[in-house]
Every structure is written in structure tokens, then in C-alpha cells.
């Protein structure tokens, strides 16, 4: 089966869900940014993507495939930059988004102290030594924490100077 039979010749080529149309101010800002050249490579690449994808009259309006070949970036990157520009704005398309969530420690100081005391103590009956999984299960059994993974136990013990950590 030939490719021409799969894609009809009448099918629109280069149609984009997110059409980039830059204002003259945005275009000037992006051109200044790319010509001065003193910025992060990612930022410059995103600026070049937006300049080439600009569909305003008198602008290049390149397809994603053409931009990908010229700038040596992936098509998903181009689609993501287009989407961010249309949905959020120029700054969002150029810069990485900041993390909004702040991760709290899984074990607080009291729980860490309890874990270290357990690990340095005698192993449970029938065991030669504490395992990470056994320590995690014991912390939950003692209701020091609601849930904890053995990987969290490993990370906490690694920070200690004890010989078992």
C-alpha cells in the first residue's frame, strides 16, 4: 500500500490546533532575545520556535516539521511551546514553570529518632538483623507513622553516622 493512498491529497497539511500569532511587541522582544544571544539555550530555542511558528501576516508561519528540521528539536517540543503560548502567554512558553507544591518530609524528627533507635537496637526474635522492610513495617505497627516505604527508611538511615545506616 502506497503512502499516497493513506493520506488523501486534499487533506490539509500543517494545520495546528494552537496557532501562534505574535504581536509586534512580542516579535521585537523575541528577535532582540535571539540576536543578543546571552540567554539559556532552552530559552533561545523556544524563542526561535515562536518566531518561526508565527502565523501573522508577513511572518514565516512554518509547519512543525519544518521548524523541527531547522532547529533540530522534536515535534512534541514545538507543540508544547505552541500550546503554552496560546493558553498561558509568552513568558510561560519561554520559561520553565515553577513547582507549586512543597514536599513535606515523610518522617519528622521524632519518627527519625524512633527509627534510628530501632535500627541500633536488637533485631526482633527469630531474625539475625533488621531489614529495611522490617523496620518500615515495625514503624507502622508501633503507630509512629501511618505509612512508610522501605526506601524512605533507607534514605533516613543513610544520613546517620551509625554503622548500620
LUMKOLPA-408934 format. One record per residue (C-alpha): residue number from 1; chain; x, y, z; residue in one letter. Coordinates in Angstrom, 1 decimal. Layout:
<atoms>
  nr kette     xx     yy     zz rest
 NUM     A      X      Y      Z    A
...
</atoms>
This chain:
<atoms>
  nr kette     xx     yy     zz rest
   1     A    0.0    0.0    0.0    X
   2     A    1.4    3.3   -1.0    X
   3     A    1.6    6.3    1.3    X
   4     A   -0.4    8.5   -1.2    X
   5     A   -3.4    6.2   -0.7    X
   6     A   -3.3    6.5    3.1    X
   7     A   -3.1   10.3    3.1    X
   8     A   -5.5   11.9    0.7    X
   9     A   -4.0   14.7   -1.4    X
  10     A   -6.9   17.0   -0.3    X
  11     A   -6.1   16.6    3.4    X
  12     A   -4.9   19.9    5.0    X
  13     A   -1.2   19.8    5.7    X
  14     A    0.3   21.8    8.6    X
  15     A   -2.9   22.6   10.4    X
  16     A   -2.3   23.3   14.0    X
  17     A   -4.6   23.2   16.9    X
  18     A   -2.7   26.1   18.6    X
  19     A   -1.9   28.9   16.1    X
  20     A    0.8   31.3   17.2    X
  21     A    0.1   34.9   16.3    X
  22     A    2.7   37.3   17.8    X
  23     A    2.1   41.0   18.4    X
  24     A    4.7   43.4   17.1    X
  25     A    6.0   43.9   20.7    X
  26     A    6.3   40.2   21.3    X
  27     A    8.1   39.7   17.9    X
  28     A   10.5   42.6   18.7    X
  29     A   11.2   41.1   22.2    X
  30     A   11.9   37.6   20.7    X
  31     A   14.1   39.0   18.0    X
  32     A   16.1   41.0   20.5    X
  33     A   16.4   37.9   22.7    X
  34     A   17.7   35.7   19.9    X
  35     A   20.1   38.3   18.3    X
  36     A   21.8   39.3   21.6    X
  37     A   22.3   35.6   22.3    X
  38     A   23.1   35.9   26.0    X
  39     A   20.4   33.6   27.5    X
  40     A   19.9   29.9   28.2    X
  41     A   19.9   27.6   25.2    X
  42     A   16.4   26.4   26.0    X
  43     A   15.0   29.9   26.2    X
  44     A   16.6   30.8   22.9    X
  45     A   15.3   27.7   21.2    X
  46     A   11.7   28.4   22.4    X
  47     A   12.0   32.0   21.2    X
  48     A   13.2   30.7   17.7    X
  49     A   10.3   28.2   17.6    X
  50     A    7.8   31.0   18.3    X
  51     A    9.3   33.3   15.7    X
  52     A    9.2   30.6   13.0    X
  53     A    5.7   29.4   14.0    X
  54     A    4.2   33.0   13.9    X
  55     A    1.2   32.9   11.6    X
  56     A    0.7   36.7   11.5    X
  57     A    0.7   38.3    8.0    X
  58     A    4.3   38.8    6.8    X
  59     A    5.7   36.2    9.2    X
  60     A    7.2   32.8    8.3    X
  61     A    4.3   30.6    9.6    X
  62     A    6.4   27.4    9.3    X
  63     A    5.0   24.0    9.9    X
  64     A    6.1   21.9   12.9    X
  65     A    8.1   19.6   10.6    X
  66     A   10.0   22.5    9.0    X
  67     A   10.8   24.0   12.4    X
  68     A   11.9   20.6   13.8    X
  69     A   14.3   20.2   10.9    X
  70     A   15.7   23.7   11.0    X
  71     A   16.1   24.0   14.8    X
  72     A   16.8   20.3   15.5    X
  73     A   14.1   19.9   18.1    X
  74     A   11.3   17.4   18.4    X
  75     A    7.8   18.0   17.2    X
  76     A    6.3   17.4   20.7    X
  77     A    8.5   20.2   22.0    X
  78     A    7.2   22.5   19.3    X
  79     A    3.6   21.5   20.0    X
  80     A    4.2   22.1   23.7    X
  81     A    5.7   25.6   23.1    X
  82     A    2.7   26.5   20.8    X
  83     A    0.2   25.3   23.4    X
  84     A    1.8   27.2   26.3    X
  85     A    2.0   30.4   24.2    X
  86     A   -1.7   30.2   23.2    X
  87     A   -3.1   29.1   26.5    X
  88     A   -0.9   30.9   29.0    X
  89     A    1.2   33.5   27.2    X
  90     A    4.7   34.4   26.0    X
  91     A    6.5   34.1   29.4    X
  92     A    5.1   30.6   30.0    X
  93     A    6.2   29.5   26.6    X
  94     A    9.8   30.7   27.2    X
  95     A   10.4   29.8   30.8    X
  96     A   10.1   26.7   32.8    X
  97     A    7.2   26.6   35.2    X
  98     A    8.0   26.7   38.8    X
  99     A    7.0   23.8   41.2    X
 100     A    3.9   24.8   43.1    X
 101     A    3.8   22.0   45.6    X
 102     A    6.1   21.8   48.5    X
 103     A    7.0   18.4   49.6    X
 104     A    7.0   17.8   53.4    X
 105     A    9.4   15.3   54.9    X
 106     A    7.9   11.8   55.3    X
 107     A    9.4   11.3   58.7    X
 108     A    9.7   14.1   61.2    X
 109     A   12.5   14.4   63.8    X
 110     A   10.6   12.3   66.3    X
 111     A    9.9    9.5   63.8    X
 112     A   13.5    9.6   62.6    X
 113     A   14.8    9.3   66.2    X
 114     A   12.5    6.3   66.8    X
 115     A   13.7    4.7   63.6    X
 116     A   17.4    5.1   64.5    X
 117     A   16.8    3.8   68.0    X
 118     A   15.0    0.7   66.5    X
 119     A   17.7    0.1   63.9    X
 120     A   20.5    0.3   66.5    X
 121     A   18.7   -2.0   68.9    X
 122     A   18.4   -5.7   68.9    X
 123     A   16.7   -7.4   66.0    X
 124     A   13.3   -9.0   66.6    X
 125     A   13.1  -12.6   67.8    X
 126     A   13.9  -15.1   65.1    X
 127     A   15.8  -12.5   63.0    X
 128     A   19.6  -12.1   62.8    X
 129     A   19.3   -8.4   61.9    X
 130     A   16.9   -5.6   61.0    X
 131     A   15.9   -5.3   57.3    X
 132     A   14.6   -2.1   55.7    X
 133     A   11.2   -3.7   55.1    X
 134     A   11.1   -5.0   58.6    X
 135     A   11.9   -1.5   60.1    X
 136     A    9.3    0.1   57.9    X
 137     A    6.6   -2.4   59.0    X
 138     A    7.6   -2.1   62.6    X
 139     A    7.3    1.7   62.5    X
 140     A    3.7    1.3   61.2    X
 141     A    2.9   -1.4   63.7    X
 142     A    4.1    0.9   66.5    X
 143     A    2.0    3.7   65.0    X
 144     A    4.9    6.1   64.7    X
 145     A    3.7    6.8   61.2    X
 146     A    0.7    5.9   59.2    X
 147     A    2.7    4.5   56.2    X
 148     A    6.3    4.5   55.2    X
 149     A    8.3    2.7   52.5    X
 150     A   11.5    0.9   53.0    X
 151     A   13.1    3.3   50.6    X
 152     A   12.3    6.2   53.0    X
 153     A   13.8    4.2   55.8    X
 154     A   16.9    3.6   53.7    X
 155     A   17.3    7.3   53.0    X
 156     A   16.9    8.3   56.7    X
 157     A   19.4    5.6   57.8    X
 158     A   21.9    6.6   55.1    X
 159     A   22.1   10.1   56.6    X
 160     A   23.1    8.8   60.1    X
 161     A   26.6    8.0   61.1    X
 162     A   25.7    4.7   62.7    X
 163     A   27.4    1.6   61.4    X
 164     A   24.0    0.1   60.5    X
 165     A   22.9    3.1   58.3    X
</atoms>
